[in-house]
Amino acid sequence: MKTRILLILLSCALFAIAAFAQQNSSSANMQSTGATSSSTDDSVREPLTWPRAQNWWDGDDPNVVNLVTHPFARKPWIKRQLGPIRDRINELDEITAANASHIKDIDSRSQQGIQLASEKADLANQHAADASSQAQAAQTAATEASARVTNAEQLVNNVDQYRGDAQTEIRFRPGQSVLSKQAKDALDQMAAPLKGQHSYILEIHGFAPGHGQAAITASQKMADSVVRYLVETDQIPIYRIFVLGMGNASIAGEQGTKHASARVEVSVLKSDVVSTAQR
């Protein structure tokens, strides 16, 4: 009987020594692993620490059954060992999910920013193109306005400038003021192109032989005869006719003497405004 009890106690002692050695080895391995993890990511998370036993029983009731079964790895002991690791893994999963969500949010906002910047760039390019078109249109309008101003200045400068366009000479018999058939045909031929025209005037100068007031009166009667025919027959407006009885006044290349011919000179003068407007 004593021998059997001694064998049982010896077996328990051997199992206890083996379990104690196994716990020390596992604790050393966990401490080494924790030290390595601490060296790689010490700034982020603290390393896991292996829970050390308070005593040999480690929370088990000190009885014969626990004395036999305590050295073996049981479910409660495994749960106590794996609990911190499981918690740390869950924590890492949560951090990974949060980082993924944060990265996705940053990427979405970046894409929105890029799209907004692209739209603003397109809008700026469109505004630049519109501004360029408006500038070209303004330049064209300014050029046209400048051309109109130049043309208007020329018209204003030439409004009272007249040049000789045609001249007709009507001959009279001495002492008479009646128009002959040949004289009427000459006046009709001169007045025909003037119908519907503007910016022209007629200068009618009468010349008569003799001296003093008698020659002036005779020249005035001949000139009046020409004016009357042009107004009544050829419908020339009276406000376009300027009449002057020159008497026996000398003209270019001719001396005003009693032998001077009786005649009326009709000159058509046109304003340069017409030629400028036509250009």
WOLIN-V498328 format. One record per residue. N is the residue number from 0. RES is the residue in one small letter. OMEGA is omega in radians with two decimals (NA if undefined). Layout:
BEGIN
N|RES|OMEGA  N|RES|OMEGA
END
This chain:
BEGIN
0|m|3.12  1|k|-3.13  2|t|-3.14  3|r|3.12  4|i|3.13  5|l|3.12  6|l|3.13  7|i|3.13  8|l|3.13  9|l|3.12  10|s|3.12  11|c|3.13  12|a|3.13  13|l|3.11  14|f|-3.14  15|a|3.13  16|i|-3.14  17|a|-3.14  18|a|3.12  19|f|3.12  20|a|3.13  21|q|3.12  22|q|3.12  23|n|3.13  24|s|3.13  25|s|3.13  26|s|3.12  27|a|3.14  28|n|3.14  29|m|3.10  30|q|3.12  31|s|3.11  32|t|3.11  33|g|3.13  34|a|3.13  35|t|3.11  36|s|3.13  37|s|-3.12  38|s|-3.09  39|t|-3.07  40|d|-3.09  41|d|-3.08  42|s|-3.09  43|v|-3.11  44|r|3.08  45|e|-3.12  46|p|3.08  47|l|3.11  48|t|-3.14  49|w|-3.13  50|p|3.13  51|r|-3.13  52|a|3.08  53|q|3.11  54|n|-3.07  55|w|-3.11  56|w|3.08  57|d|3.09  58|g|3.12  59|d|3.10  60|d|3.14  61|p|3.08  62|n|-3.04  63|v|-3.11  64|v|3.11  65|n|3.10  66|l|-3.13  67|v|-3.01  68|t|-3.05  69|h|-3.07  70|p|-3.09  71|f|-3.14  72|a|3.13  73|r|-3.08  74|k|3.11  75|p|-3.13  76|w|3.11  77|i|3.11  78|k|3.12  79|r|-3.13  80|q|-3.08  81|l|-3.11  82|g|3.13  83|p|3.14  84|i|3.12  85|r|3.11  86|d|-3.14  87|r|3.10  88|i|3.09  89|n|3.11  90|e|3.11  91|l|3.09  92|d|3.11  93|e|3.13  94|i|3.13  95|t|3.12  96|a|3.12  97|a|3.11  98|n|3.12  99|a|3.11  100|s|3.12  101|h|3.13  102|i|3.11  103|k|3.12  104|d|3.12  105|i|3.13  106|d|3.13  107|s|3.12  108|r|3.09  109|s|3.12  110|q|3.09  111|q|3.11  112|g|3.13  113|i|3.12  114|q|3.12  115|l|3.11  116|a|3.11  117|s|3.11  118|e|3.11  119|k|3.10  120|a|3.10  121|d|3.13  122|l|3.10  123|a|3.10  124|n|3.12  125|q|3.10  126|h|3.12  127|a|3.11  128|a|3.10  129|d|3.13  130|a|3.11  131|s|3.11  132|s|3.12  133|q|3.10  134|a|3.10  135|q|3.11  136|a|3.11  137|a|3.11  138|q|3.11  139|t|3.12  140|a|3.13  141|a|3.12  142|t|3.11  143|e|3.12  144|a|3.12  145|s|3.11  146|a|3.11  147|r|3.13  148|v|3.12  149|t|3.12  150|n|3.12  151|a|3.09  152|e|3.11  153|q|3.10  154|l|3.14  155|v|3.14  156|n|-3.07  157|n|-3.04  158|v|3.13  159|d|3.11  160|q|-3.13  161|y|3.10  162|r|3.14  163|g|-3.13  164|d|3.14  165|a|3.13  166|q|3.14  167|t|-3.14  168|e|3.13  169|i|-3.13  170|r|3.09  171|f|2.98  172|r|-3.11  173|p|3.09  174|g|3.14  175|q|3.10  176|s|-3.13  177|v|-3.12  178|l|3.08  179|s|3.09  180|k|3.12  181|q|3.12  182|a|3.13  183|k|3.12  184|d|3.13  185|a|3.12  186|l|3.11  187|d|3.13  188|q|3.12  189|m|-3.04  190|a|-3.07  191|a|-3.13  192|p|-3.07  193|l|-3.12  194|k|-3.11  195|g|3.14  196|q|3.10  197|h|3.07  198|s|3.02  199|y|3.06  200|i|3.09  201|l|3.04  202|e|-3.12  203|i|3.14  204|h|3.09  205|g|3.13  206|f|3.14  207|a|3.08  208|p|3.14  209|g|-3.08  210|h|2.95  211|g|-3.03  212|q|3.14  213|a|3.13  214|a|3.13  215|i|-3.13  216|t|3.13  217|a|-3.14  218|s|3.12  219|q|3.12  220|k|3.11  221|m|3.14  222|a|3.10  223|d|3.11  224|s|3.11  225|v|-3.13  226|v|-3.12  227|r|-3.13  228|y|-3.13  229|l|-3.12  230|v|-3.06  231|e|-3.02  232|t|-3.05  233|d|3.09  234|q|3.03  235|i|3.12  236|p|-3.09  237|i|-3.11  238|y|3.09  239|r|-3.07  240|i|3.06  241|f|-3.01  242|v|3.09  243|l|3.03  244|g|-3.05  245|m|-3.08  246|g|3.11  247|n|-3.14  248|a|-3.10  249|s|3.07  250|i|-3.05  251|a|3.06  252|g|-3.11  253|e|3.14  254|q|-3.14  255|g|-3.14  256|t|-3.13  257|k|3.11  258|h|3.12  259|a|-3.07  260|s|3.06  261|a|-3.05  262|r|3.04  263|v|3.11  264|e|3.12  265|v|-3.13  266|s|3.08  267|v|3.14  268|l|3.11  269|k|-3.13  270|s|3.08  271|d|3.12  272|v|-3.11  273|v|-3.13  274|s|3.11  275|t|3.13  276|a|3.11  277|q|3.11  278|r|NA
END
